[in-house]
């Protein structure tokens, strides 16, 4: 089986979500296919140039490519939810009061908003 990449349209809808994990603020932007499914993610951390910012960019590139090659949100959540590393702790989101990493936060956010059991 050869997977083929489904690129997003040049102009696309997106949502941007401001978050914080402990004292680390950031913005999660999710680019959407015309059917409303996520096709790419970007994380912009407040401390640009930091190690955490660089790791977030690398994670987003890999995650976005995986979505474009057919990884479902449910499969992504299963792989990334619960990953544990700093920063971790309390968040600014009442729907996700605590997380075990920024990757865990993103997985939980995607699960809540785009997973099969998403809220209406």
DSSP file (Angstrom, degrees, kcal/mol; ACC not computed):
  #  RESIDUE AA STRUCTURE BP1 BP2  ACC     N-H-->O    O-->H-N    N-H-->O    O-->H-N    TCO  KAPPA ALPHA  PHI   PSI    X-CA   Y-CA   Z-CA
    1    1 A X              0   0    0      0, 0.0     2,-0.6     0, 0.0     0, 0.0   0.000 360.0 360.0 360.0 127.7    0.0    0.0    0.0
    2    2 A X        -     0   0    0      2,-0.0     2,-0.2     0, 0.0     0, 0.0  -0.936 360.0-142.4-108.8 121.6    1.4    3.4   -1.0
    3    3 A X        -     0   0    0     -2,-0.6     2,-0.4     1,-0.0    67,-0.1  -0.581  12.5-153.2 -81.0 142.9    0.0    6.3    0.9
    4    4 A X        -     0   0    0     -2,-0.2     2,-0.3    65,-0.1    -1,-0.0  -0.930  17.7-116.1-118.5 146.0   -0.6    9.6   -1.0
    5    5 A X        -     0   0    0     -2,-0.4     2,-0.8    64,-0.1    64,-0.2  -0.598  15.6-155.3 -82.5 133.4   -0.5   13.0    0.5
    6    6 A X        -     0   0    0     62,-2.8    64,-0.1    -2,-0.3    -1,-0.0  -0.867  19.3-157.5-107.4  95.6   -3.7   15.0    0.5
    7    7 A X        -     0   0    0     -2,-0.8     2,-0.1     1,-0.1     3,-0.1  -0.324  18.6-110.5 -71.0 154.6   -2.5   18.7    0.7
    8    8 A X        -     0   0    0      1,-0.1    -1,-0.1    31,-0.1    25,-0.1  -0.459  41.6 -89.7 -79.2 157.5   -4.8   21.4    2.0
    9    9 A X        -     0   0    0     -2,-0.1    -1,-0.1     2,-0.1     3,-0.0  -0.261  37.6-111.2 -61.7 157.3   -6.2   24.0   -0.4
   10   10 A X  S    S+     0   0    0      1,-0.2     2,-0.5    -3,-0.1    -1,-0.1   0.895 111.9  39.6 -59.5 -41.5   -4.1   27.1   -0.8
   11   11 A X  S    S+     0   0    0      0, 0.0     2,-0.3     0, 0.0    -1,-0.2  -0.956  84.1 163.0-110.0 126.2   -6.8   29.1    1.0
   12   12 A X        -     0   0    0     -2,-0.5     2,-0.2    -4,-0.1    21,-0.1  -0.944  38.9-106.9-142.1 158.6   -8.3   27.3    4.0
   13   13 A X        +     0   0    0     19,-0.5    19,-2.9    -2,-0.3     2,-0.3  -0.491  41.5 174.1 -77.2 154.9  -10.3   27.8    7.1
   14   14 A X  E     -A   31   0A   0     17,-0.2     2,-0.4    -2,-0.2    17,-0.2  -0.979  24.2-139.7-154.3 164.4   -8.5   27.6   10.5
   15   15 A X  E     -A   30   0A   0     15,-1.7    15,-2.7    -2,-0.3     2,-0.4  -0.971  12.1-154.7-125.2 147.4   -9.1   28.0   14.2
   16   16 A X  E     -A   29   0A   0     -2,-0.4     2,-0.5    13,-0.2    13,-0.2  -0.986   8.7-169.3-123.9 133.0   -6.6   29.5   16.6
   17   17 A X  E     -A   28   0A   0     11,-3.0    11,-3.0    -2,-0.4     2,-0.3  -0.981  13.1-144.5-126.7 122.3   -6.7   28.7   20.3
   18   18 A X  E     +A   27   0A   0     -2,-0.5     2,-0.3     9,-0.2     9,-0.2  -0.689  32.1 163.9 -83.9 137.5   -4.7   30.5   23.0
   19   19 A X  E     -A   26   0A   0      7,-2.8     7,-2.6    -2,-0.3     2,-0.3  -0.947  25.0-155.8-145.6 165.1   -3.5   28.3   25.8
   20   20 A X  E     -A   25   0A   0     -2,-0.3    72,-1.2     5,-0.2     2,-0.5  -0.987   3.8-162.6-144.1 143.1   -1.0   28.2   28.7
   21   21 A X  E >  S-AB  24  91A   0      3,-2.3     3,-2.2    -2,-0.3     2,-0.3  -0.978  75.6 -45.5-123.4 113.4    0.6   25.3   30.5
   22   22 A X  T 3  S-     0   0    0     68,-3.1    67,-0.1    -2,-0.5     0, 0.0  -0.496 126.7 -23.5  54.8-121.2    2.0   26.4   33.8
   23   23 A X  T 3  S+     0   0    0     -2,-0.3     2,-0.7    -3,-0.1    -1,-0.3   0.221 115.1 104.4-102.8  15.6    3.8   29.7   32.8
   24   24 A X  E <   -A   21   0A   0     -3,-2.2    -3,-2.3    22,-0.0     2,-0.3  -0.865  54.1-164.4-102.4 111.3    4.3   28.8   29.1
   25   25 A X  E     +A   20   0A   0     -2,-0.7    21,-2.6    -5,-0.2    22,-0.3  -0.682  17.8 152.8 -95.8 148.7    1.8   30.6   26.8
   26   26 A X  E     -AC  19  45A   0     -7,-2.6    -7,-2.8    -2,-0.3     2,-0.4  -0.973  37.2-121.2-160.6 173.8    1.2   29.7   23.2
   27   27 A X  E     -AC  18  44A   0     17,-1.9    17,-2.5    -2,-0.3     2,-0.6  -0.996  16.8-156.2-126.5 129.3   -1.2   29.7   20.3
   28   28 A X  E     -AC  17  43A   0    -11,-3.0   -11,-3.0    -2,-0.4     2,-0.5  -0.932  11.6-170.5-104.7 120.5   -2.4   26.5   18.6
   29   29 A X  E     -AC  16  42A   0     13,-2.8    13,-2.3    -2,-0.6     2,-0.5  -0.955   3.3-164.1-114.0 131.1   -3.6   27.0   15.0
   30   30 A X  E     -AC  15  41A   0    -15,-2.7   -15,-1.7    -2,-0.5     2,-0.3  -0.956   8.5-149.6-119.0 114.6   -5.4   24.2   13.2
   31   31 A X  E     -AC  14  40A   0      9,-1.9     8,-3.1    -2,-0.5     9,-1.2  -0.662  20.7-147.2 -82.2 137.5   -5.8   24.4    9.5
   32   32 A X  E     - C   0  38A   0    -19,-2.9   -19,-0.5    -2,-0.3     6,-0.2  -0.834   9.8-129.9-115.4 142.6   -8.9   22.6    8.2
   33   33 A X    >   -     0   0    0      4,-3.1     3,-2.4    -2,-0.4   -25,-0.1  -0.364  46.0 -96.8 -69.9 163.9   -9.8   20.7    5.0
   34   34 A X  T 3  S+     0   0    0      1,-0.3    -1,-0.1     2,-0.1    -2,-0.0   0.782 126.7  59.6 -56.6 -25.9  -13.1   21.9    3.4
   35   35 A X  T 3  S-     0   0    0      2,-0.1    -1,-0.3     1,-0.0     3,-0.1   0.439 121.7-106.9 -83.3   2.2  -14.9   19.1    5.2
   36   36 A X  S <  S+     0   0    0     -3,-2.4     2,-0.2     1,-0.3    -2,-0.1   0.416  76.5 132.5  91.6  -1.6  -13.8   20.5    8.6
   37   37 A X        -     0   0    0      1,-0.1    -4,-3.1    -5,-0.0    -1,-0.3  -0.598  64.1-102.9 -83.6 145.3  -11.2   17.9    9.4
   38   38 A X  E     +C   32   0A   0     -2,-0.2    -6,-0.2    -6,-0.2     3,-0.1  -0.406  41.1 168.5 -66.3 139.9   -7.8   19.0   10.7
   39   39 A X  E     +     0   0A   0     -8,-3.1     2,-0.3     1,-0.4    29,-0.3   0.460  64.8  11.5-127.3 -11.0   -5.0   18.9    8.1
   40   40 A X  E     -C   31   0A   0     -9,-1.2    -9,-1.9    27,-0.1    -1,-0.4  -0.978  58.2-156.2-161.8 154.4   -2.2   20.8    9.8
   41   41 A X  E     -C   30   0A   0     19,-0.4     2,-0.4    -2,-0.3   -11,-0.2  -0.985   4.9-171.1-135.3 150.3   -1.3   22.3   13.2
   42   42 A X  E     -C   29   0A   0    -13,-2.3   -13,-2.8    -2,-0.3     2,-0.5  -0.995   5.9-160.9-135.4 141.0    1.0   25.1   14.2
   43   43 A X  E     -C   28   0A   0     -2,-0.4     2,-0.6   -15,-0.2   -15,-0.2  -0.992   2.3-167.8-123.0 126.2    2.1   26.0   17.7
   44   44 A X  E     -C   27   0A   0    -17,-2.5   -17,-1.9    -2,-0.5     2,-0.2  -0.950  12.1-158.3-112.9 111.0    3.5   29.5   18.4
   45   45 A X  E     -C   26   0A   0     -2,-0.6   -19,-0.2   -19,-0.2     3,-0.1  -0.614  23.0-124.6 -89.9 150.2    5.1   29.7   21.8
   46   46 A X  S    S+     0   0    0    -21,-2.6     2,-1.4    -2,-0.2   -20,-0.1   0.848 103.7  63.4 -62.3 -35.8    5.6   33.0   23.6
   47   47 A X  S >  S-     0   0    0    -22,-0.3     3,-1.6     2,-0.0     6,-0.4  -0.657  82.3-161.7 -92.7  81.8    9.4   32.4   24.0
   48   48 A X  T 3  S+     0   0    0     -2,-1.4     3,-0.1     1,-0.2    -2,-0.1  -0.344  72.0  26.0 -64.6 141.3   10.4   32.3   20.3
   49   49 A X  T 3  S+     0   0    0      1,-0.3    -1,-0.2     2,-0.1     2,-0.1   0.360  92.0 128.7  87.8  -6.4   13.8   30.7   19.7
   50   50 A X  S <> S-     0   0    0     -3,-1.6     4,-2.2     1,-0.1    -1,-0.3  -0.334  74.1-110.5 -77.7 164.1   13.6   28.6   22.8
   51   51 A X  H  > S+     0   0    0      1,-0.2     4,-2.6     2,-0.2     5,-0.2   0.907 120.2  52.7 -59.2 -42.4   14.2   24.8   22.8
   52   52 A X  H  > S+     0   0    0      1,-0.2     4,-2.1     2,-0.2    -1,-0.2   0.886 107.7  51.2 -64.2 -37.5   10.5   24.3   23.6
   53   53 A X  H  > S+     0   0    0     -6,-0.4     4,-2.1     2,-0.2    -1,-0.2   0.920 111.2  48.0 -63.8 -44.1    9.5   26.5   20.7
   54   54 A X  H  X S+     0   0    0     -4,-2.2     4,-2.2     1,-0.2    -2,-0.2   0.899 111.5  49.1 -63.8 -42.0   11.8   24.5   18.3
   55   55 A X  H  X S+     0   0    0     -4,-2.6     4,-2.6     1,-0.2    -1,-0.2   0.878 109.4  52.9 -66.3 -36.6   10.5   21.1   19.5
   56   56 A X  H  X S+     0   0    0     -4,-2.1     4,-2.6    -5,-0.2    -2,-0.2   0.912 108.8  49.9 -63.3 -42.1    6.9   22.3   19.1
   57   57 A X  H  X S+     0   0    0     -4,-2.1     4,-2.2     2,-0.2    -2,-0.2   0.917 111.6  47.9 -62.9 -42.8    7.7   23.3   15.5
   58   58 A X  H  X S+     0   0    0     -4,-2.2     4,-2.1     2,-0.2     5,-0.2   0.925 112.5  49.1 -63.7 -44.5    9.2   19.9   14.8
   59   59 A X  H  X S+     0   0    0     -4,-2.6     4,-2.9     1,-0.2     5,-0.2   0.917 110.7  50.9 -59.7 -44.5    6.3   18.1   16.3
   60   60 A X  H  X S+     0   0    0     -4,-2.6     4,-2.9     2,-0.2   -19,-0.4   0.895 108.8  50.3 -64.1 -41.1    3.8   20.2   14.3
   61   61 A X  H  X S+     0   0    0     -4,-2.2     4,-2.3     2,-0.2    -1,-0.2   0.946 115.2  42.9 -61.9 -47.3    5.5   19.5   11.0
   62   62 A X  H  X S+     0   0    0     -4,-2.1     4,-2.2     2,-0.2    -2,-0.2   0.916 115.8  48.9 -64.9 -43.2    5.6   15.8   11.7
   63   63 A X  H  X S+     0   0    0     -4,-2.9     4,-2.3    -5,-0.2    -2,-0.2   0.915 111.2  50.0 -62.7 -45.0    2.0   15.8   13.0
   64   64 A X  H  X S+     0   0    0     -4,-2.9     4,-2.4   -23,-0.2    -2,-0.2   0.919 110.9  48.6 -62.5 -45.2    0.7   17.8   10.0
   65   65 A X  H  X S+     0   0    0     -4,-2.3     4,-1.5    -5,-0.2    -1,-0.2   0.909 109.6  53.2 -61.5 -41.0    2.4   15.5    7.5
   66   66 A X  H  <>S+     0   0    0     -4,-2.2     5,-2.8     1,-0.2     3,-0.2   0.916 109.8  47.7 -60.9 -43.2    0.9   12.4    9.3
   67   67 A X  H ><5S+     0   0    0     -4,-2.3     3,-1.5     1,-0.2    -1,-0.2   0.912 110.8  51.6 -62.5 -41.8   -2.6   13.9    9.0
   68   68 A X  H 3<5S+     0   0    0     -4,-2.4   -62,-2.8     1,-0.3    -1,-0.2   0.745 108.2  52.2 -69.7 -22.3   -2.1   14.7    5.3
   69   69 A X  T 3<5S-     0   0    0     -4,-1.5    -1,-0.3   -64,-0.2    -2,-0.2   0.320 133.2 -85.9 -95.0   7.1   -1.0   11.1    4.7
   70   70 A X  T < 5S+     0   0    0     -3,-1.5     2,-0.2     1,-0.3    -3,-0.2   0.438  73.0 149.0 112.2  -1.2   -4.1    9.7    6.4
   71   71 A X      < -     0   0    0     -5,-2.8    -1,-0.3    -6,-0.2     2,-0.1  -0.497  42.8-134.2 -63.9 129.3   -3.5    9.5   10.2
   72   72 A X     >  -     0   0    0     -2,-0.2     4,-2.4     1,-0.1     5,-0.2  -0.426  15.7-115.1 -82.4 161.2   -6.9   10.1   11.8
   73   73 A X  H  > S+     0   0    0      1,-0.2     4,-2.9     2,-0.2     5,-0.2   0.903 118.4  54.0 -59.4 -40.9   -7.4   12.4   14.8
   74   74 A X  H  > S+     0   0    0      1,-0.2     4,-2.1     2,-0.2    -1,-0.2   0.909 109.5  46.7 -61.7 -43.0   -8.3    9.3   16.9
   75   75 A X  H  > S+     0   0    0      2,-0.2     4,-1.4     1,-0.2    -1,-0.2   0.899 113.2  49.4 -65.7 -40.5   -5.1    7.5   15.9
   76   76 A X  H  X S+     0   0    0     -4,-2.4     4,-2.3     1,-0.2     3,-0.3   0.931 110.2  50.4 -64.0 -45.6   -3.1   10.7   16.7
   77   77 A X  H  X S+     0   0    0     -4,-2.9     4,-2.6     1,-0.2    -1,-0.2   0.911 107.4  54.5 -59.3 -43.0   -4.8   11.1   20.0
   78   78 A X  H  < S+     0   0    0     -4,-2.1    -1,-0.2     1,-0.2    -2,-0.2   0.839 114.5  41.0 -60.3 -32.9   -4.0    7.5   21.0
   79   79 A X  H  < S+     0   0    0     -4,-1.4    -1,-0.2    -3,-0.3    -2,-0.2   0.809 125.7  30.2 -86.4 -30.8   -0.3    8.0   20.2
   80   80 A X  H >< S+     0   0    0     -4,-2.3     3,-1.7    -5,-0.1    -3,-0.2   0.711  89.4 100.9-106.1 -23.8    0.2   11.5   21.8
   81   81 A X  T 3< S+     0   0    0     -4,-2.6    23,-0.1    -5,-0.3     3,-0.1  -0.439  89.5  21.5 -65.8 132.8   -2.3   11.7   24.7
   82   82 A X  T 3  S+     0   0    0      1,-0.3    -1,-0.2    -2,-0.2     2,-0.1   0.370  78.5 150.5  92.5  -4.2   -0.6   11.1   28.0
   83   83 A X    <   -     0   0    0     -3,-1.7     2,-0.6     1,-0.1    21,-0.4  -0.421  36.2-146.9 -60.9 136.1    3.0   11.9   26.9
   84   84 A X        +     0   0    0     -3,-0.1     2,-0.3    -2,-0.1    17,-0.2  -0.925  41.2 108.5-121.6 114.8    4.7   13.2   30.0
   85   85 A X        -     0   0    0     15,-2.3    17,-0.1    -2,-0.6    18,-0.1  -0.945  59.9 -35.0-168.6 163.5    7.5   15.9   30.0
   86   86 A X  S    S+     0   0    0     -2,-0.3     2,-0.1    15,-0.1    16,-0.1  -0.387 106.2  49.0 -71.2 147.5    8.0   19.5   31.0
   87   87 A X  S    S+     0   0    0      1,-0.1     2,-0.3    14,-0.1    15,-0.2   0.576  81.8 141.3 -75.9 148.2    6.2   21.8   30.9
   88   88 A X        +     0   0    0     13,-0.1     2,-0.4    -2,-0.1    12,-0.2  -0.931  22.2  66.6-143.1 164.3    3.3   20.1   32.6
   89   89 A X  E    S+D   99   0B   0     10,-2.7    10,-2.1    -2,-0.3    12,-0.1  -0.924  79.5  13.8 127.9-149.0    0.6   21.1   35.1
   90   90 A X  E     -D   98   0B   0     -2,-0.4   -68,-3.1     8,-0.2     8,-0.3  -0.324  61.2-159.4 -70.6 146.9   -2.3   23.4   35.2
   91   91 A X  E     -B   21   0B   0      6,-2.2   -70,-0.2   -70,-0.2    -1,-0.1  -0.677  29.5-117.7-118.8 173.7   -3.7   25.0   32.0
   92   92 A X  E    S+     0   0B   0    -72,-1.2     2,-0.6    -2,-0.2     5,-0.1   0.390  89.2  92.8 -88.9   1.6   -5.8   28.0   31.1
   93   93 A X  E >   -D   96   0B   0      3,-0.5     3,-1.2   -73,-0.3    -2,-0.2  -0.867  61.5-158.2-104.0 116.0   -8.5   25.8   29.6
   94   94 A X  T 3  S+     0   0    0     -2,-0.6     3,-0.5     1,-0.3    -1,-0.1   0.758  96.1  57.0 -63.8 -22.5  -11.3   24.7   32.0
   95   95 A X  T 3  S+     0   0    0      1,-0.3    -1,-0.3     2,-0.1     2,-0.2   0.707 119.3  30.9 -78.6 -19.8  -12.1   21.7   29.7
   96   96 A X  E <  S+D   93   0B   0     -3,-1.2    -3,-0.5     1,-0.1    -1,-0.3  -0.673  73.8 171.2-133.2  76.3   -8.5   20.5   30.1
   97   97 A X  E     +     0   0B   0     -3,-0.5    -6,-2.2    -2,-0.2     2,-0.3   0.794  67.8  17.6 -64.5 -29.6   -7.5   21.7   33.6
   98   98 A X  E     -D   90   0B   0     -8,-0.3     2,-0.3    -4,-0.1    -8,-0.2  -0.976  64.2-176.3-139.3 152.7   -4.2   19.8   33.7
   99   99 A X  E     -D   89   0B   0    -10,-2.1   -10,-2.7    -2,-0.3     3,-0.1  -0.970  29.2-136.4-144.4 161.7   -1.9   18.2   31.2
  100  100 A X  S    S-     0   0    0     -2,-0.3   -15,-2.3     1,-0.2     2,-0.3   0.416  86.3 -15.6 -99.8   0.6    1.3   16.1   31.3
  101  101 A X  S  > S-     0   0    0    -17,-0.2     4,-2.1   -12,-0.1    -1,-0.2  -0.924  72.4 -94.1 179.2 170.6    3.0   18.0   28.4
  102  102 A X  H  > S+     0   0    0     -2,-0.3     4,-2.6   -15,-0.2     5,-0.2   0.882 126.4  53.9 -66.5 -37.4    2.2   20.5   25.6
  103  103 A X  H  > S+     0   0    0      2,-0.2     4,-2.3     1,-0.2    -1,-0.2   0.915 108.4  49.0 -61.9 -43.2    1.9   17.4   23.3
  104  104 A X  H  > S+     0   0    0    -21,-0.4     4,-2.4     2,-0.2    -2,-0.2   0.909 110.4  51.8 -60.6 -42.9   -0.7   15.9   25.7
  105  105 A X  H  X S+     0   0    0     -4,-2.1     4,-2.6     2,-0.2    -2,-0.2   0.934 110.0  47.9 -59.8 -48.0   -2.6   19.2   25.7
  106  106 A X  H  X S+     0   0    0     -4,-2.6     4,-2.7     1,-0.2     5,-0.2   0.917 111.9  50.1 -61.3 -44.4   -2.7   19.4   21.9
  107  107 A X  H  X S+     0   0    0     -4,-2.3     4,-2.4     1,-0.2    -1,-0.2   0.921 112.7  46.4 -60.2 -44.9   -3.9   15.7   21.7
  108  108 A X  H  X S+     0   0    0     -4,-2.4     4,-2.4     2,-0.2    -1,-0.2   0.890 111.8  51.3 -66.5 -39.0   -6.7   16.4   24.3
  109  109 A X  H  X S+     0   0    0     -4,-2.6     4,-2.2     2,-0.2     5,-0.2   0.931 112.1  46.6 -62.9 -45.6   -7.7   19.6   22.6
  110  110 A X  H  X>S+     0   0    0     -4,-2.7     4,-2.9     1,-0.2     5,-0.9   0.896 111.3  52.4 -63.2 -40.0   -8.0   17.8   19.2
  111  111 A X  H  X5S+     0   0    0     -4,-2.4     4,-1.0    -5,-0.2    -2,-0.2   0.926 112.1  45.2 -61.0 -45.3   -9.9   15.0   20.9
  112  112 A X  H  <5S+     0   0    0     -4,-2.4     7,-1.7     1,-0.2    -1,-0.2   0.868 125.9  29.8 -65.5 -37.8  -12.4   17.4   22.4
  113  113 A X  H  <5S+     0   0    0     -4,-2.2    -2,-0.2     5,-0.2    -1,-0.2   0.662 137.2  15.8-102.6 -18.1  -12.9   19.4   19.3
  114  114 A X  H  <5S+     0   0    0     -4,-2.9    -3,-0.2    -5,-0.2   -41,-0.2   0.442  94.1 107.2-135.8  -4.9  -12.4   17.0   16.4
  115  115 A X  S ><<S-     0   0    0     -4,-1.0     3,-1.7    -5,-0.9    -4,-0.1  -0.176  84.2 -99.1 -73.8 172.0  -12.5   13.4   17.8
  116  116 A X  T 3  S+     0   0    0      1,-0.3    -1,-0.1     2,-0.0    -4,-0.1   0.781 125.0  45.7 -64.9 -27.3  -15.4   11.0   17.2
  117  117 A X  T 3  S+     0   0    0     -6,-0.2    -1,-0.3     2,-0.0    -2,-0.1   0.037  86.5 151.7-101.6  27.3  -16.9   11.8   20.6
  118  118 A X    <   -     0   0    0     -3,-1.7    -5,-0.2     1,-0.1     2,-0.1  -0.080  49.8-104.4 -61.7 156.6  -16.5   15.6   20.2
  119  119 A X              0   0    0     -7,-1.7    -1,-0.1     1,-0.1    -2,-0.0  -0.468 360.0 360.0 -78.3 154.0  -18.7   18.0   21.9
  120  120 A X              0   0    0     -2,-0.1    -1,-0.1     0, 0.0    -2,-0.1   0.445 360.0 360.0 -84.7 360.0  -21.4   19.8   19.9
